[in-house]
Amino acid sequence: MLLEARPELSTAVIRPLSAASLLCQVEPVGRWFEAFIKRRNRNVSASFQELEDEKESSEESEDEEFQIEEFALLKTLDPKDWKNQDHYAVLGLKNVRYKATQKQIKSAHKAMVLKHHPDKRKAAGEQIIEGDNDYFTCITKANEILSDPVKRRAFNSIDPTFDNSVPSKSEGKDNFFEVFSPVFERNSRWSNQKNVPKLGNMETSIEDVDAFYSFWYNFDSWREFSYLDEEEKEKAECRDERRWIEKQNRAARAQRKKEEMNRIRTLVDNAYSSDPRIKKFKEEEKARKEAEKKAKADARRKEQEEKEKQRQAELEAARLAKEKEEEEARQQALAIKKEKEIQKKAIKKERQRLRTTCKNWNYFSENEAEGVKMMEEIEKLCDRLELSGLQSLNESLSGSSKAEGKGAVEKQIAEVNAQIKREKEQEEARMRLSTKSAEQSSSGGGGSKSWSEDDLQLLIKAVNLFPAGTNARWEVIANYMNLHSVSGIKRTAKDVINKAKSLQKLDPQQKDDINKKAFDKFKKEHKVVAQSVDNAVPSERFEAPGADTSAPWTTEEQKLLEQALKTFPVNTPERWEKIAESVPGRSKKDCMKRYKELVEMVKAKKAAQEQVLNATKAKK
């Protein structure tokens, strides 16, 4: 250690120090060693560590210097109305509020307890209210709410000092940024996202403005209103009451959340409508679009001019190309025609050569009949063989003897005849197949069982007698035909269905022919039979002058007959005369005859249904 100089003595530097610096390795020990290890693990320098230590010491000093505010209204609080109190104000944190740390809350509560605890005040001679009616209960509740992160978040959501007002459009018309900027800054505390964009100023770019309004139009708020629940489910006496309380609380929270989001939306809408930057951007966008529109019009005009020039050039080029193509096509057609003529002449030459060769050899025959037959075969070869076949045959004949030539010609004739035979057999097979398919299509349903005209008429009658909706309709129709058919062929329900389908596919002319034949047969069967006794007088009951028994009953006449039968019951005097008067154009005999036919049809229908029912029961 250097000694301190005395005042009466003066000091001066006579010569510079010449001691050399020495590098020494020093190892930290004790608390310095711990600090060294921490810095090494965190990869920081000693200066950075010193800054952090200074920061921590400053925070500790601030906490030590933190003063708890006193409120004159603390003793006036109602402990029973603790839910409506300002918990931050109770603990003396009115200025810090939601920014207060847990350490500050803890310190504030500790200071309050030390000062306002009932035991402290009682020892000081203050009158204490027994039970939970003392205002110290408000301090306890405030600490309970603010120490729990969930409950504190719920209380912060309904902060009584928070300004929920929204500026109107007229308020921000002149000084937009001064009015709306603090409002957005104030409401940004409810955002779930940390980096909330700022409102900015007139120099803010359009991208940042769009990002700002997009953020606020899709604002994600953590604000919830569970603190305002009117009912506490812990006070419920049973599970049903607790569920009812939870349901009521959820509905109230949802309504308040909806109102909060409507408030934020109104704020953003008012700001967007009053934002001068939006107006500026719209004017710039409009000017830009007009400039683009004008530029596009000019470009379109130039493009049309260029297209017109190009079109004219293309038309000219197309005309020249078409003329060239036409010329090439004409030349090609001439070449093809010339080639065909050459080929035709070559074929004609080869055919003549073959005929001449065969004629020189007397058509390889000894008599006239064989020569004529061979001549026909040679002509067949000339017609069937192509140019290459004729050339190869003539080549083989030119360098061979008569016997070898005969063998080559007969071989070729056999091949051509075999080919002709195969083609003929194929054509016959096609004809047989088409004939068979035509027969099958014309035969219709019913399998191998033939259908006579009587059976077809009976089928038509049964189909009309048992309409759609009849129980087991096709079985009933089949049994009816088996009972009344004169052919004796037993029909199944499947046969009847197939034949009915084939009848439906007939053209109208065929249907008319079948109906005409059925009507002629009905007319023939129901015509008036001549009396065997010459002097017999026809009964007045069954015949009347002017009666027409040949005309079939129309639908209108059938309806009139049925209505008359209902109008005039059995015990009506002169019943059939009155029925005949109700049906114009029909005599009493016609009405009675038609009635009997209807009775027979109903009986037959019932009998067929009973038969089907009995057959079903027998199967079971």
Salt bridges, closest charged atoms under 4 A:
GLU8 OE2 - ARG6 NE 3.78
GLU52 OE2 - ARG42 NH2 2.65
ASP63 OD2 - LYS103 NZ 3.36
GLU70 OE2 - LYS115 NZ 2.47
GLU70 OE1 - HIS116 NE2 3.88
ASP86 OD2 - ARG97 NH1 2.94
ASP119 OD2 - HIS117 ND1 3.62
GLU126 OE2 - ARG121 NH1 3.17
ASP134 OD2 - ARG121 NH2 2.49
GLU144 OE1 - LYS141 NZ 3.76
GLU144 OE2 - LYS151 NZ 3.24
ASP159 OD1 - ARG97 NH2 2.77
ASP159 OD2 - ARG189 NH1 3.55
ASP163 OD2 - ARG186 NH2 3.66
GLU185 OE1 - LYS198 NZ 3.01
ASP229 OD2 - ARG253 NH2 2.49
GLU246 OE2 - LYS233 NZ 3.35
GLU260 OE1 - ARG223 NH1 3.06
GLU260 OE2 - ARG263 NH2 2.90
ASP269 OD1 - ARG265 NE 3.44
ASP275 OD2 - ARG277 NH2 2.88
GLU285 OE2 - ARG288 NH2 2.03
GLU292 OE2 - ARG288 NH1 2.36
ASP298 OD1 - ARG301 NH1 3.19
GLU303 OE2 - LYS307 NZ 3.43
GLU308 OE2 - ARG311 NH2 2.84
GLU316 OE2 - ARG319 NH2 2.46
GLU323 OE2 - ARG319 NH1 2.88
GLU327 OE2 - ARG330 NH2 2.51
GLU350 OE1 - ARG353 NH1 3.85
GLU377 OE1 - LYS380 NZ 3.68
GLU379 OE2 - ARG355 NE 2.82
GLU423 OE2 - ARG384 NH2 3.24
GLU427 OE1 - ARG430 NH2 2.37
GLU453 OE2 - LYS517 NZ 3.01
ASP454 OD1 - LYS521 NZ 2.48
ASP455 OD2 - ARG491 NH2 3.06
ASP495 OD2 - LYS449 NZ 3.30
ASP520 OD2 - LYS516 NZ 3.65
GLU557 OE1 - ARG586 NH2 2.92
GLU577 OE2 - LYS588 NZ 3.05
GLU597 OE2 - HIS526 NE2 3.86
GLU597 OE1 - ARG594 NH1 3.13
